[in-house]
Amino acid sequence: MNPANVFKLMQMKKKFEHNHPKAVSFVQRVLLSGLPEGSVVEMSVTKPGEDKVTTNIRVTADDLEMMEELKNLNH
């Protein structure tokens, strides 16, 4: 990956962390502490003027393997 792009992504990450500290705290506390297989992750989105849309996933072994691979990309 181009070093300039990596720098740009790191700056965007810092800005996201500043703008959304509760989301960052949630990810650190819940997701990075490990999700056992069978855990349910629920997501909701409410667009302005629209009803809330909610979905969920039950974490599988394949999901856990993918998360490990993504973590390894940082090293």
MODELLER restraints for C-alpha pairs under 7 A, 6 or more apart:
rsr = mdl.restraints
at = mdl.atoms
rsr.add(forms.Gaussian(group=physical.xy_distance, feature=features.Distance(at['CA:17:A'], at['CA:24:A']), mean=6.11, stdev=0.5))
rsr.add(forms.Gaussian(group=physical.xy_distance, feature=features.Distance(at['CA:37:A'], at['CA:59:A']), mean=5.17, stdev=0.5))
rsr.add(forms.Gaussian(group=physical.xy_distance, feature=features.Distance(at['CA:37:A'], at['CA:60:A']), mean=5.26, stdev=0.5))
rsr.add(forms.Gaussian(group=physical.xy_distance, feature=features.Distance(at['CA:37:A'], at['CA:61:A']), mean=6.07, stdev=0.5))
rsr.add(forms.Gaussian(group=physical.xy_distance, feature=features.Distance(at['CA:38:A'], at['CA:58:A']), mean=5.50, stdev=0.5))
rsr.add(forms.Gaussian(group=physical.xy_distance, feature=features.Distance(at['CA:38:A'], at['CA:59:A']), mean=5.12, stdev=0.5))
rsr.add(forms.Gaussian(group=physical.xy_distance, feature=features.Distance(at['CA:38:A'], at['CA:60:A']), mean=6.35, stdev=0.5))
rsr.add(forms.Gaussian(group=physical.xy_distance, feature=features.Distance(at['CA:39:A'], at['CA:58:A']), mean=5.60, stdev=0.5))
rsr.add(forms.Gaussian(group=physical.xy_distance, feature=features.Distance(at['CA:39:A'], at['CA:59:A']), mean=5.32, stdev=0.5))
rsr.add(forms.Gaussian(group=physical.xy_distance, feature=features.Distance(at['CA:40:A'], at['CA:56:A']), mean=6.60, stdev=0.5))
rsr.add(forms.Gaussian(group=physical.xy_distance, feature=features.Distance(at['CA:40:A'], at['CA:57:A']), mean=5.59, stdev=0.5))
rsr.add(forms.Gaussian(group=physical.xy_distance, feature=features.Distance(at['CA:40:A'], at['CA:58:A']), mean=4.41, stdev=0.5))
rsr.add(forms.Gaussian(group=physical.xy_distance, feature=features.Distance(at['CA:40:A'], at['CA:59:A']), mean=6.15, stdev=0.5))
rsr.add(forms.Gaussian(group=physical.xy_distance, feature=features.Distance(at['CA:41:A'], at['CA:56:A']), mean=5.39, stdev=0.5))
rsr.add(forms.Gaussian(group=physical.xy_distance, feature=features.Distance(at['CA:41:A'], at['CA:57:A']), mean=5.39, stdev=0.5))
rsr.add(forms.Gaussian(group=physical.xy_distance, feature=features.Distance(at['CA:41:A'], at['CA:58:A']), mean=6.46, stdev=0.5))
rsr.add(forms.Gaussian(group=physical.xy_distance, feature=features.Distance(at['CA:42:A'], at['CA:55:A']), mean=5.78, stdev=0.5))
rsr.add(forms.Gaussian(group=physical.xy_distance, feature=features.Distance(at['CA:42:A'], at['CA:56:A']), mean=4.06, stdev=0.5))
rsr.add(forms.Gaussian(group=physical.xy_distance, feature=features.Distance(at['CA:42:A'], at['CA:57:A']), mean=6.57, stdev=0.5))
rsr.add(forms.Gaussian(group=physical.xy_distance, feature=features.Distance(at['CA:43:A'], at['CA:54:A']), mean=5.61, stdev=0.5))
rsr.add(forms.Gaussian(group=physical.xy_distance, feature=features.Distance(at['CA:43:A'], at['CA:55:A']), mean=5.51, stdev=0.5))
rsr.add(forms.Gaussian(group=physical.xy_distance, feature=features.Distance(at['CA:43:A'], at['CA:56:A']), mean=5.98, stdev=0.5))
rsr.add(forms.Gaussian(group=physical.xy_distance, feature=features.Distance(at['CA:44:A'], at['CA:52:A']), mean=6.54, stdev=0.5))
rsr.add(forms.Gaussian(group=physical.xy_distance, feature=features.Distance(at['CA:44:A'], at['CA:53:A']), mean=5.52, stdev=0.5))
rsr.add(forms.Gaussian(group=physical.xy_distance, feature=features.Distance(at['CA:44:A'], at['CA:54:A']), mean=4.19, stdev=0.5))
rsr.add(forms.Gaussian(group=physical.xy_distance, feature=features.Distance(at['CA:44:A'], at['CA:55:A']), mean=6.54, stdev=0.5))
rsr.add(forms.Gaussian(group=physical.xy_distance, feature=features.Distance(at['CA:45:A'], at['CA:52:A']), mean=5.59, stdev=0.5))
rsr.add(forms.Gaussian(group=physical.xy_distance, feature=features.Distance(at['CA:45:A'], at['CA:53:A']), mean=5.41, stdev=0.5))
rsr.add(forms.Gaussian(group=physical.xy_distance, feature=features.Distance(at['CA:45:A'], at['CA:54:A']), mean=6.55, stdev=0.5))
rsr.add(forms.Gaussian(group=physical.xy_distance, feature=features.Distance(at['CA:46:A'], at['CA:52:A']), mean=4.29, stdev=0.5))
rsr.add(forms.Gaussian(group=physical.xy_distance, feature=features.Distance(at['CA:46:A'], at['CA:53:A']), mean=6.41, stdev=0.5))
